[in-house]
């Protein structure tokens, strides 16, 4: 007898705006987190997962405070790490120098477990779920992992997580239905944030 499977709805967000030392959130970041929670009040979330760093944990706590009885859980796989380090041969020739230079900024210890954690995140947070009931989960994470999971959902080349930018407390939703390719239902939605709280930390040319 085969077990049944149901759709998973994965809600992804980047933490709220962090303080300069990244020890927590700014006042704007706390407001972003609360507004995100308000946005999700009508969603039947089964859990809120977050990375271990303070800015993600605080965002998850503040968003979770707006949700009735939804458990908030720490997950190393939802943390901040480099999910994949491409070789020069994989990259577009015109941007390879800039992209490799960007990756070189990160110390070796931040790369060491990146691929392992990225694989764990895919296994833990993506794909259909066992049972008859759809599952809705929120993952509060960082820019790199959002890019990695969006890239994976679109079956893009592994290096393409780079250049996918996600605003603080914006919302992305991916649906994983049995027998179907993943569907990107929503990407980087900032409609729940007032204009002054949108695109915090991004250069003006990326504000849209």
Backbone as JSON, one array per atom type, in Angstrom:
{
  "sequence": "XXXXXXXXXXXXXXXXXXXXXXXXXXXXXXXXXXXXXXXXXXXXXXXXXXXXXXXXXXXXXXXXXXXXXXXXXXXXXXXXXXXXXXXXXXXXXXXXXXXXXXXXXXXXXXXXXXXXXXXXXXXXXXXXXXXXXXXXXXXXXXXXXXXXXXXXXXXXXXXXXXXXXXXXXXXXXXXXXXXXXXXXXXXXXXXXXXXXXXXXXXXXXXXX",
  "N": [[0.85, -1.19, 0.0], [0.67, 2.12, -0.96], [1.79, 5.23, 0.39], [0.03, 8.34, 0.73], [0.56, 11.62, -0.68], [0.81, 15.16, -0.2], [0.45, 18.66, -1.07], [3.08, 20.99, -0.39], [3.39, 24.21, 0.92], [5.72, 26.58, 0.87], [6.78, 29.24, 2.65], [8.91, 31.87, 2.4], [11.12, 34.15, 3.94], [13.32, 36.93, 4.28], [15.22, 37.96, 7.08], [14.33, 40.8, 9.21], [15.45, 44.26, 8.97], [18.77, 44.59, 10.07], [20.83, 45.59, 12.89], [23.88, 47.59, 12.72], [25.98, 45.98, 13.77], [24.86, 43.54, 13.55], [23.69, 42.26, 15.69], [21.08, 42.07, 16.3], [17.8, 43.35, 15.57], [17.0, 46.48, 13.99], [14.86, 49.26, 14.94], [13.21, 49.66, 12.74], [13.47, 47.14, 11.56], [12.24, 45.52, 13.49], [9.63, 46.41, 13.3], [9.1, 45.68, 10.65], [9.14, 42.88, 10.93], [6.94, 42.41, 12.62], [4.85, 43.31, 10.99], [5.05, 41.49, 8.91], [4.23, 39.17, 10.26], [1.56, 39.92, 10.79], [0.63, 39.96, 8.16], [0.56, 37.25, 7.61], [-1.39, 36.12, 9.16], [-3.79, 34.86, 8.39], [-2.96, 32.51, 7.25], [-2.7, 28.98, 7.34], [-0.37, 28.13, 9.02], [1.93, 25.62, 10.0], [4.32, 25.71, 11.31], [7.0, 27.93, 12.25], [10.13, 28.33, 11.09], [13.54, 29.15, 11.75], [16.79, 30.56, 11.14], [19.9, 30.24, 13.08], [21.1, 32.69, 13.79], [21.01, 35.91, 15.47], [19.48, 37.97, 14.24], [17.7, 36.64, 12.55], [16.39, 34.96, 14.37], [15.13, 36.81, 16.07], [13.42, 38.08, 14.27], [11.73, 35.92, 13.6], [10.58, 35.43, 16.09], [9.14, 37.81, 16.59], [7.43, 37.93, 14.38], [6.11, 35.52, 14.78], [4.73, 36.1, 17.11], [2.48, 37.33, 16.25], [0.91, 35.34, 15.37], [-1.35, 32.74, 16.08], [-0.56, 30.37, 18.31], [1.37, 29.05, 16.73], [4.19, 27.08, 16.44], [7.61, 28.08, 16.98], [10.72, 27.45, 15.67], [14.2, 26.76, 15.84], [16.62, 26.25, 13.25], [19.5, 24.97, 11.9], [19.89, 24.62, 9.2], [18.49, 26.67, 8.07], [20.11, 28.82, 8.18], [22.71, 31.36, 7.67], [24.75, 31.11, 5.03], [27.1, 30.18, 2.43], [25.64, 28.67, -0.2], [26.59, 27.42, -2.47], [29.57, 27.3, -4.29], [30.6, 28.44, -7.24], [32.62, 27.44, -10.08], [34.9, 29.27, -12.22], [34.39, 28.55, -14.85], [31.71, 27.95, -14.96], [30.39, 30.35, -14.89], [28.94, 33.34, -16.38], [30.98, 34.9, -18.8], [31.28, 37.7, -18.84], [30.68, 38.54, -16.28], [32.08, 37.01, -14.48], [34.5, 37.7, -13.07], [33.63, 39.68, -11.23], [31.73, 38.24, -9.75], [33.19, 36.09, -8.66], [35.01, 37.56, -7.19], [33.29, 38.65, -5.29], [32.58, 36.33, -3.84], [35.02, 35.71, -2.7], [35.23, 37.35, -0.54], [34.29, 36.08, 1.66], [35.12, 34.2, 4.53], [36.9, 31.04, 4.8], [35.66, 29.3, 6.65], [33.0, 29.95, 6.49], [32.29, 28.88, 4.13], [32.71, 26.22, 4.39], [30.74, 24.33, 5.31], [28.67, 24.94, 3.69], [27.54, 23.69, 1.3], [26.65, 21.28, 2.38], [24.75, 22.15, 4.28], [22.99, 23.47, 2.58], [21.97, 21.33, 1.07], [20.7, 19.98, 3.13], [18.72, 21.86, 3.76], [17.16, 21.83, 1.42], [16.23, 19.18, 1.54], [14.82, 19.26, 3.93], [12.93, 21.38, 3.76], [11.62, 21.47, 1.28], [9.59, 20.12, -1.44], [6.8, 17.79, -1.89], [4.64, 16.67, 0.85], [4.19, 14.0, 3.21], [1.04, 12.34, 3.65], [-2.44, 13.46, 3.71], [-3.06, 16.11, 3.95], [-2.39, 19.44, 2.96], [0.65, 21.25, 3.68], [1.75, 24.15, 5.34], [4.46, 26.22, 5.81], [6.64, 28.56, 7.35], [9.8, 29.92, 6.69], [12.25, 31.71, 8.15], [14.95, 33.32, 7.09], [17.98, 34.02, 5.31], [19.39, 36.13, 2.72], [20.91, 34.56, 0.89], [20.04, 31.85, 1.12], [17.35, 32.08, 0.4], [17.68, 32.78, -2.3], [18.93, 30.42, -3.19], [16.93, 28.44, -2.85], [14.87, 29.41, -4.46], [16.18, 29.33, -6.93], [16.53, 26.55, -7.13], [13.87, 25.71, -7.27], [13.15, 26.68, -9.76], [14.74, 25.19, -11.35], [17.2, 26.16, -12.22], [20.65, 26.83, -13.22], [23.24, 25.86, -10.89], [24.86, 27.99, -9.97], [23.21, 30.14, -10.09], [21.95, 31.13, -7.86], [23.18, 33.37, -7.05], [22.79, 36.85, -7.3], [20.06, 36.92, -6.99], [18.06, 38.88, -5.31], [16.68, 39.64, -2.14], [14.35, 41.42, -0.27], [14.32, 42.8, 3.06], [12.16, 41.15, 5.25], [10.38, 40.68, 3.19], [8.15, 38.63, 1.19], [8.21, 35.39, -0.13], [6.74, 32.71, -1.89], [6.59, 29.28, -2.47], [5.18, 26.54, -4.14], [4.96, 23.08, -3.77], [3.76, 20.52, -5.36], [2.42, 17.19, -5.55], [3.6, 15.26, -8.27], [4.04, 17.41, -9.94], [5.96, 20.14, -11.28], [7.81, 22.39, -9.14], [6.17, 25.44, -8.16], [6.55, 28.86, -8.4], [4.89, 30.96, -6.59], [4.83, 33.49, -5.51], [7.06, 36.18, -5.3], [9.38, 37.95, -3.45], [7.58, 39.79, -2.31], [6.54, 42.86, -1.1], [4.3, 44.11, -0.29], [3.01, 44.31, 2.18], [4.45, 46.05, 3.65], [4.96, 49.43, 4.61], [6.0, 52.21, 2.55], [8.44, 53.5, 3.61], [9.65, 51.34, 4.86], [10.45, 49.56, 2.99], [12.84, 47.82, 0.97], [15.08, 48.22, 2.61], [18.5, 48.75, 3.22], [19.28, 48.29, 0.59], [20.81, 49.5, -2.42], [19.79, 52.53, -4.11], [19.27, 52.11, -6.82], [18.2, 49.61, -6.97], [15.73, 49.77, -5.92], [12.35, 49.28, -6.53]],
  "CA": [[0.0, 0.0, 0.0], [1.51, 3.32, -1.05], [1.32, 6.36, 1.2], [-0.38, 9.5, -0.07], [1.33, 12.84, -0.48], [0.05, 16.4, -0.37], [1.27, 19.82, -1.43], [3.73, 21.84, 0.6], [3.52, 25.63, 0.61], [6.87, 27.08, 1.6], [6.83, 30.7, 2.75], [10.28, 32.27, 2.69], [11.36, 35.56, 4.16], [14.6, 37.35, 4.82], [15.07, 38.64, 8.37], [14.16, 42.25, 9.18], [16.68, 45.07, 8.93], [19.64, 44.32, 11.21], [21.71, 46.64, 13.38], [25.18, 47.52, 12.05], [26.79, 44.86, 14.25], [24.07, 42.34, 13.29], [23.36, 41.59, 16.95], [19.63, 42.05, 16.42], [17.09, 44.15, 14.59], [16.73, 47.89, 14.23], [13.43, 49.52, 15.17], [12.54, 49.38, 11.46], [13.44, 45.69, 11.39], [11.21, 44.96, 14.38], [8.33, 46.74, 12.7], [8.96, 44.82, 9.47], [8.83, 41.52, 11.38], [5.57, 42.39, 13.12], [3.96, 43.45, 9.84], [5.06, 40.2, 8.23], [3.36, 38.28, 11.02], [0.18, 40.32, 10.51], [0.31, 39.53, 6.79], [0.4, 35.79, 7.56], [-2.35, 35.67, 10.17], [-4.81, 33.99, 7.82], [-2.35, 31.32, 6.65], [-2.68, 27.88, 8.31], [1.01, 27.71, 9.21], [2.18, 24.58, 11.0], [5.54, 26.04, 12.05], [7.91, 28.98, 11.8], [11.52, 27.91, 11.26], [14.47, 30.27, 11.58], [18.21, 30.3, 11.3], [20.38, 30.43, 14.44], [21.62, 34.02, 14.08], [20.08, 36.73, 16.25], [18.54, 38.75, 13.43], [16.65, 35.73, 12.08], [15.63, 34.49, 15.53], [14.26, 37.9, 16.54], [12.37, 38.25, 13.26], [10.79, 34.81, 13.76], [9.84, 35.61, 17.35], [8.19, 38.92, 16.46], [6.39, 37.51, 13.43], [5.34, 34.46, 15.42], [3.86, 36.67, 18.14], [1.24, 37.73, 15.58], [0.25, 34.11, 14.92], [-1.92, 32.04, 17.23], [-0.18, 29.0, 18.62], [2.27, 28.44, 15.75], [5.51, 26.89, 17.07], [8.76, 28.74, 16.37], [11.8, 26.48, 15.86], [15.5, 27.07, 15.24], [17.15, 25.24, 12.34], [20.79, 25.36, 11.34], [19.77, 24.61, 7.75], [17.9, 27.95, 7.67], [21.07, 29.85, 8.55], [23.37, 32.23, 6.7], [25.94, 30.42, 4.53], [27.22, 30.14, 0.98], [25.11, 27.35, -0.55], [27.31, 26.81, -3.59], [30.66, 28.13, -4.81], [30.82, 28.01, -8.62], [33.91, 27.63, -10.72], [34.87, 30.31, -13.26], [33.85, 28.0, -16.1], [30.25, 27.93, -14.89], [29.82, 31.7, -14.82], [29.0, 34.15, -17.6], [32.31, 35.49, -18.92], [31.27, 39.13, -18.58], [30.49, 38.84, -14.86], [32.79, 36.03, -13.66], [35.44, 38.35, -12.16], [32.89, 40.33, -10.16], [31.07, 37.24, -8.92], [34.22, 35.39, -7.89], [35.52, 38.52, -6.22], [32.31, 38.72, -4.21], [32.68, 35.13, -3.02], [36.3, 35.7, -1.99], [35.1, 38.14, 0.68], [33.81, 35.26, 2.76], [36.16, 33.31, 5.03], [36.76, 29.61, 4.47], [34.75, 28.61, 7.55], [31.63, 30.21, 6.07], [32.03, 28.05, 2.95], [33.03, 24.81, 4.66], [29.56, 23.47, 5.41], [27.59, 25.52, 2.9], [26.88, 22.72, 0.43], [25.96, 20.32, 3.23], [23.56, 22.79, 4.85], [22.05, 23.73, 1.49], [21.31, 20.06, 0.79], [19.8, 19.72, 4.25], [17.58, 22.76, 3.62], [16.31, 21.3, 0.36], [15.58, 17.96, 2.04], [13.92, 19.56, 5.05], [11.9, 22.4, 3.54], [11.03, 21.48, -0.05], [8.97, 18.9, -1.92], [5.52, 17.4, -1.28], [4.71, 16.11, 2.19], [3.41, 12.78, 3.41], [-0.29, 12.53, 4.21], [-3.51, 13.97, 2.85], [-3.28, 17.53, 4.19], [-1.31, 20.36, 2.58], [1.41, 21.83, 4.79], [2.2, 25.52, 5.15], [5.54, 26.5, 6.75], [7.42, 29.78, 7.14], [11.22, 29.85, 7.01], [12.89, 33.02, 8.3], [16.33, 33.0, 6.76], [18.86, 35.07, 4.82], [19.3, 36.35, 1.29], [21.53, 33.5, 0.09], [19.22, 30.65, 1.08], [16.18, 32.36, -0.43], [18.13, 32.64, -3.68], [19.21, 29.02, -3.49], [15.69, 27.67, -2.96], [14.18, 29.88, -5.66], [16.93, 28.76, -8.05], [16.23, 25.12, -7.2], [12.48, 25.55, -7.71], [13.1, 26.98, -11.18], [15.67, 24.28, -12.02], [18.24, 26.98, -12.84], [22.01, 26.37, -12.9], [23.56, 25.97, -9.47], [25.46, 29.28, -9.64], [22.25, 31.22, -10.29], [21.48, 31.71, -6.6], [23.79, 34.69, -6.97], [22.05, 37.88, -8.02], [18.64, 36.92, -6.61], [18.05, 39.73, -4.12], [15.44, 39.57, -1.37], [14.25, 42.52, 0.68], [14.03, 42.46, 4.46], [10.76, 40.83, 5.6], [9.55, 40.42, 2.0], [7.58, 37.29, 1.22], [8.25, 34.52, -1.3], [5.98, 31.47, -1.65], [6.79, 28.21, -3.46], [4.28, 25.39, -3.95], [5.48, 21.79, -4.22], [2.61, 19.63, -5.46], [2.77, 15.86, -6.07], [3.5, 15.05, -9.7], [4.18, 18.66, -10.69], [7.16, 20.93, -11.0], [7.56, 23.46, -8.17], [5.58, 26.66, -8.71], [6.88, 30.08, -7.67], [3.61, 31.68, -6.54], [5.05, 34.86, -5.08], [8.49, 36.42, -5.09], [9.86, 39.24, -2.92], [6.42, 40.66, -2.15], [6.69, 43.8, 0.0], [3.05, 44.86, -0.21], [2.59, 44.49, 3.57], [5.34, 47.02, 4.28], [4.83, 50.8, 4.12], [7.13, 52.6, 1.69], [9.72, 53.72, 4.31], [10.23, 50.08, 5.35], [10.77, 48.7, 1.85], [14.18, 47.86, 0.38], [16.1, 48.69, 3.55], [19.83, 48.19, 2.98], [19.57, 48.14, -0.82], [21.09, 50.76, -3.12], [18.62, 53.14, -4.71], [18.98, 51.59, -8.16], [17.47, 48.34, -6.85], [14.38, 50.04, -5.42], [11.37, 49.25, -7.63]],
  "C": [[0.89, 1.24, 0.0], [0.91, 4.43, -0.21], [0.98, 7.53, 0.29], [0.52, 10.68, 0.25], [0.46, 14.04, -0.8], [1.01, 17.54, -0.67], [1.88, 20.47, -0.2], [3.75, 23.27, 0.06], [4.62, 26.19, 1.5], [6.89, 28.6, 1.51], [8.23, 31.08, 3.2], [10.34, 33.77, 2.95], [12.79, 35.77, 4.61], [14.32, 38.09, 6.13], [14.84, 40.15, 8.18], [15.5, 42.97, 9.18], [17.48, 44.88, 10.22], [20.42, 45.56, 11.63], [23.07, 46.52, 12.69], [26.06, 46.36, 12.5], [26.07, 43.51, 14.12], [23.73, 41.55, 14.56], [21.85, 41.48, 17.17], [19.02, 42.92, 15.34], [17.05, 45.62, 14.99], [15.24, 48.05, 14.57], [12.64, 49.26, 13.89], [12.43, 47.88, 11.23], [12.4, 45.02, 12.27], [9.82, 45.23, 13.83], [8.07, 45.88, 11.46], [8.52, 43.41, 9.88], [7.39, 41.41, 11.86], [4.56, 42.47, 11.97], [3.92, 42.17, 9.01], [4.14, 39.21, 8.93], [1.89, 38.61, 10.8], [-0.26, 39.85, 9.13], [-0.06, 38.05, 6.76], [-0.66, 35.26, 8.52], [-3.38, 34.69, 9.62], [-4.28, 32.71, 7.2], [-2.3, 30.2, 7.69], [-1.28, 27.31, 8.51], [1.11, 26.63, 10.28], [3.41, 24.87, 11.84], [6.22, 27.25, 11.42], [9.32, 28.5, 12.12], [12.42, 29.13, 11.06], [15.9, 29.81, 11.75], [18.69, 30.67, 12.69], [20.85, 31.84, 14.77], [20.55, 34.92, 14.67], [19.06, 37.45, 15.39], [17.42, 37.9, 12.86], [15.77, 35.27, 13.24], [14.67, 35.56, 16.03], [13.12, 38.14, 15.56], [11.31, 37.17, 13.42], [9.95, 34.98, 15.02], [8.78, 36.69, 17.21], [7.08, 38.59, 15.47], [5.49, 36.46, 14.07], [4.39, 34.97, 16.49], [2.53, 37.13, 17.56], [0.4, 36.53, 15.16], [-0.2, 33.3, 16.13], [-1.41, 30.61, 17.32], [0.72, 28.32, 17.63], [3.65, 28.28, 16.39], [6.62, 27.55, 16.27], [9.98, 27.89, 16.71], [13.08, 26.93, 15.16], [15.96, 25.91, 14.36], [18.45, 25.74, 11.73], [20.73, 25.45, 9.81], [19.17, 25.91, 7.22], [18.85, 29.11, 7.92], [21.67, 30.6, 7.37], [24.69, 31.56, 6.27], [25.95, 30.49, 3.01], [26.76, 28.76, 0.5], [25.88, 26.64, -1.65], [28.35, 27.8, -4.08], [31.0, 27.68, -6.23], [32.27, 28.17, -9.06], [33.78, 28.73, -11.78], [34.18, 29.81, -14.53], [32.32, 27.98, -16.12], [29.62, 29.3, -15.1], [29.85, 32.4, -16.17], [30.33, 34.9, -17.65], [32.33, 36.95, -18.51], [31.15, 39.48, -17.09], [31.28, 37.93, -13.93], [33.72, 36.7, -12.65], [34.72, 38.97, -10.97], [32.27, 39.3, -9.21], [32.06, 36.46, -8.07], [34.84, 36.3, -6.84], [34.59, 38.67, -5.03], [32.44, 37.52, -3.28], [33.96, 35.1, -2.19], [36.25, 36.53, -0.7], [34.8, 37.28, 1.9], [34.89, 34.28, 3.22], [35.84, 31.85, 4.77], [35.74, 28.91, 5.36], [33.28, 28.83, 7.18], [31.27, 29.39, 4.83], [32.05, 26.57, 3.29], [31.81, 23.91, 4.65], [28.41, 23.96, 4.55], [26.83, 24.52, 2.07], [26.08, 21.71, 1.25], [24.67, 20.91, 3.8], [22.52, 23.09, 3.78], [21.29, 22.46, 1.13], [20.32, 19.7, 1.89], [18.55, 20.6, 4.15], [16.62, 22.28, 2.54], [15.54, 20.07, 0.84], [14.53, 18.28, 3.09], [12.73, 20.42, 4.66], [11.19, 22.33, 2.2], [10.4, 20.13, -0.38], [7.62, 18.64, -1.26], [5.72, 16.74, 0.08], [3.87, 14.84, 2.28], [2.06, 13.12, 4.03], [-1.26, 13.14, 3.21], [-3.7, 15.48, 2.96], [-2.12, 18.37, 3.71], [-0.63, 20.94, 3.82], [1.89, 23.22, 4.41], [3.25, 25.82, 6.22], [6.23, 27.8, 6.36], [8.86, 29.52, 7.54], [11.78, 31.27, 7.0], [14.39, 32.81, 8.15], [17.08, 34.23, 6.26], [18.83, 35.09, 3.3], [19.8, 35.16, 0.47], [20.63, 32.27, 0.0], [17.93, 30.89, 0.3], [16.55, 32.19, -1.9], [18.35, 31.2, -4.08], [17.92, 28.23, -3.7], [14.84, 28.13, -4.15], [14.85, 29.3, -6.9], [16.58, 27.29, -8.25], [14.81, 24.89, -7.73], [12.34, 25.78, -9.21], [14.04, 26.12, -12.0], [16.73, 25.06, -12.8], [19.61, 26.42, -12.5], [22.38, 26.67, -11.45], [24.11, 27.35, -9.09], [24.42, 30.4, -9.59], [21.59, 31.71, -9.01], [22.04, 33.11, -6.42], [22.99, 35.67, -7.82], [20.56, 37.86, -7.79], [18.55, 37.66, -5.28], [16.68, 39.72, -3.45], [15.44, 40.67, -0.32], [13.98, 42.01, 2.09], [12.53, 42.27, 4.66], [9.83, 40.76, 4.4], [9.13, 38.96, 2.01], [7.69, 36.61, -0.14], [7.52, 33.22, -0.96], [6.22, 30.51, -2.81], [5.85, 27.06, -3.12], [4.92, 24.15, -4.57], [4.3, 20.8, -4.21], [3.03, 18.28, -6.01], [2.59, 15.79, -7.59], [3.64, 16.29, -10.55], [5.51, 19.32, -10.36], [6.83, 21.99, -9.94], [7.05, 24.73, -8.86], [5.95, 27.84, -7.81], [5.63, 30.96, -7.69], [3.79, 33.16, -6.26], [6.54, 35.04, -4.88], [8.72, 37.85, -4.59], [8.72, 40.25, -2.78], [6.6, 41.54, -0.91], [5.43, 44.62, 0.21], [2.57, 45.11, 1.21], [3.43, 45.53, 4.3], [5.05, 48.42, 3.74], [6.11, 51.21, 3.4], [8.43, 52.82, 2.45], [10.41, 52.44, 4.78], [10.57, 49.11, 4.22], [12.22, 48.9, 1.41], [15.24, 48.44, 1.32], [17.42, 47.99, 3.24], [20.19, 48.01, 1.53], [19.9, 49.49, -1.45], [19.86, 51.24, -3.88], [18.26, 52.52, -6.06], [18.24, 50.25, -8.13], [16.08, 48.54, -6.27], [13.42, 50.06, -6.6], [9.97, 49.41, -7.07]]
}
